[in-house]
Amino acid sequence: MATLVERRPRTFVGFGPYAVAGLVLAFLAIFLILPVAQVILVAFQHRGGGGLTLVNFQDFFASTLFRESFFNSLYVAAVSVVVASVFALPLAYFTSRFNFSGSVIIQTLSFVPLIMPPFIGAVAMQLLFGPNGSINLLLRKNFGFTIPFMEGLNGVIFVQSIHYFPFILINLSASLGNIDRSMEEAAQMLGSRGIRLFRRIVLPLAMPGYIAGASLVFVKVFDDLGTPLLLNVNKMLAPQAYLRISSLGISDPMGYVISCILIAFSIFAMWVSFLGMRGKDYSTVQKGGGGLMKRDLRPIESIACYAVVIAILLIVLAPHIGLLLLSFGTVWSFGVLPDGYTLAHYGTALTSASGFIVNTLLYAGLAGLIDIILGTAIAYIGLRTGVVGRRWLDWIATAALAVPGVVLGIGYLRTFYQFDMPGTGQPLATWWGIIVIALAVRRLPYALRSCVAALQQVSPSLEEASQNIGATRLKTVRRIVVPLMSGGLVAGFVTSFATAAVELSATIMLVSRESDAPLAYGLYLFMQSAAGRGSGAALGVIAVLIVGFATFLSHTIVANARRERTAAASSGAAE
């Protein structure tokens, strides 16, 4: 009887792979490692240079403003995780536990907040939930009281929780779908039901997904810059880093100290999530786990569940609703709805902000292309060659996730401001290409994961067959590997493009001229004044449509590629 033996891909070692690995490493060293190292070094240096010291950190914690900013950032990040969990837990549990009509639509609508940057929705949330917003006007008129949804830190927490809760929902839903059903059945046989079953069995088994999502929410909120700035909440770490560098210059050490703290807490959140999982066994006995046992809802349960789901969806989609109303509204002040409606804001946005849109398409497109080239190279070196230390390329590229955008922007200013552009005499840090590179570095981990997944689905035997008939390795990669990876490459490009198109934290530090500014920076400028908010909202709707279309395109490409692989596998099995 023939025995099937799993073949390991043949690895290659030679000058070519090492040359490519060297070029990739040089790029990461210059545009990721060096800027971050500069930030850390300056934070520990004496003012004006010299030896290493902890004086800058002592000065930081001796300042009342910085201490308050530090604790405010911790408070906002922690409470945002709690509020985001309140939104995510019911949606994940209801759609996983019950035969829920419209569960696909509910899950899809729940992911919509991710396609709009939180700082865009912050202004719309002020108009809906602010002290004189629609909700509080109705509460004051009908019940005689108001709720401080958007006052101070509450506003930042509310906006951030709505925007980032899908991270918890996505990961928690996946964990609930992989729970070993036999454990739930055993608990029910022992009499565990309802809340007790959820608290003692279901939630602990789904904890890996929850902690993964919660740590992402914490890091994203802790590092966010645009939302506090637009809500005029400056006593937080990221806004303080931006304000110190923009007002006092790149020689001020406090901006670098704050940047170090932002990096440290990004790493700390990931470490805590690792500690939460260490020593615990969440493995399943069944293949795929089976997921929770679904059951039909009784009429009263159905009404209650739909009421909760609709209430959550109305809240989390409120920024989009408010942004759309603001983009069409003539005047919206001290009213439940705008006084009138017009299309003039879109005309203004398309004419006066056309440069922002063109720059965004150029910058995000180039960043996506760079990410796909680097991602393909790193994936191929890691999976198909025997280059010594090849895993480090993947780890270094992925480490960009732990570097906040404002930190990378400060690092680029510090590193490249001392070099001049050839022929112009202008600092290299003021060149628009630096913005492109910053966007590419920020989004490289997302594209890299798509490239790795795509290459893992390409059989090494196809490459070996190509080389056996005389094709060089480079020609094999160009004619065989890359075309077979095309679905994953396009998905990675679109993901990188969509997320880079609305990046603010890094770009706000690097834009030196308005003519070089991308869409996110233009949105920030428009939203600074009441007169420009209508046009800014229209521009925000355009940004949401761009990102939404790119996201839809990415999902469509991935789904089509999956169907083609399934059809090919079925055809091969039939033959």
C-alpha positions, 0 to 999 in steps of 0.5 A: 500500500502506498503511503503518503508522506508530507514533503517539506519544501526544498530550501535554497541557499545562494548569493541571490537570497542573501542579497535580497534579504540584505536589501530588505534588512537595510530598508527596515534598518533605515526606516524602522529600527534607526528612527525608533532607536533615535527616539529611545536614545534622545529620551535617555540623553542629557539635554544638548547631547552627552551621556545617558541619563534618567533625568528626562524621565524624572522631569516627566514624572515631576510635571503635573501636566505629564503625570495627568496625561499619563494617567488619563491615557491609561484610564481612557484605554482601560475604560474603552476596553470595558465599554467596547466589551459591552458592545462586542460581547452581546453581538458575538454571543447572540450570533454564535449561540442562537439561530439568529435571523440576519446574523450575517447582516448584523456581523457586517454592520458591526464591522463598519466602524473600522472603515472610518477613522475615529477622528472623523466621527468625533465631530459627528458624535459631538453633534449627536451626543454633545452637551447641545447635541441631538440626544441631549436636546431631546432629553432636556426637552422631554425629561429635564436632564442631560447625560455628559456623553462627550464631555472631556475624557468621556468623549474620547472613551465613547468615540474610541470604544465605538470605533475599535470594538470590532477588534474584540467582536472579530476575535471573540466570534472566532473563539466562540466558533472554535469552542469544543462543543463536548465541554458545553454538553458535559457542563449541561449534563451536570446542571449548568445553565444560562448565566452560570454556563456562560460565566464558568464554561463559555467565556473562559474557553473563548478567552484567547479571542477576547484577550487578543481583541482587548489588547488590540483595543488598548494599544490602539486607544492608548496611541491614538492622536487624532480623536483627542486633538479634535475633541480638544482633549490635550492632556493625554500622552499622544497629543502631548508628544505631538504638541511638544514637538510641533511647538518646541521643535525636535530638540525637546526631550519630552516628546521623545520620553512620551514616545518611549512610554507609548512604545513601552505600553504597546509592548506591555499590552501584548505581554499582558495578553501573553501572560493571560494565556500562559499555563492555560489549555484552550485546545479542543478535542474535536476538529474545529471545535464544533462551536456553541450549540445553537438553539432557536429563540423563544418569542420573548427572547427574540424580542429582547435580543433584537432590542439589544442588537438594534440599540447597539447597532444604532450607537456604533453606527451613529458616527456614520449617520451623523457624518452623513447628515453633517455632509448634507446639512446647511446649518446644524447648531442647537437643533436635533437635525440640520436646518436644511440640506444641500449638496454644496459641501460635496462641491467644495470638497471635490474642488478645494480638496482635490489635491488631498484626494490625489495625494492620498491615491498616490501615497497610499498606492505607492505604500501598498506597492512597497508593502507587497514587494517587501512582503513577498520578499520576506515571505519567500525568504522565510518559507523557501530559502535557508538564509540564516536568520530569515525569521528575523526579517518577519519579526522586525517587520511585524514589530512595526505594529508596536510602534505608534504612528506619532512615534514613527513620525517623530523618529523620522523628523529626528533622523532625516531632518539633518539630511538635505535633498539633493539639488534642493537644499531642503531637509529630507524629512520635508520630502513627500516621499518620506510620508509614503515610506512612513505609511508603508512601514506602518502597514507592512505587517498587514500586507506581510501576513497576506503574502505569507498566507498566499505563498503557503498555498503555493506548492513547492513542487511547482517551483521545483518542476519549473527549475527542473526544466531549466528556468532560473529561480528568478524566472520561476518566482516571476512566472510561477510563484507571483501569479499563483500568489496574485489573489493574496497579493492583491488582497494585501495591497488593498488592505495596505492601501485602505488603511494607509489612506486614512492614517493621521498619526504619522502624517500629521508629524511629517506634512511640511506643506499643505500641497503635499498633505494627504486626505487624513490631514485635509480632514483634520484641517477642515474639522478644526473650524465650524465653517469647514465642518460641512465640507470636511464631513463631505470629504469624510464620506468620500474617504469612507467610500474609498476605504469601504470600496477597497475593503469590499474589493479585498474581501471579494478577491479573497472569496473568489480565490478561495472558491477557485482553490475549492473548485480546483481541489474538487476537480482534482479529487474527481479525476 
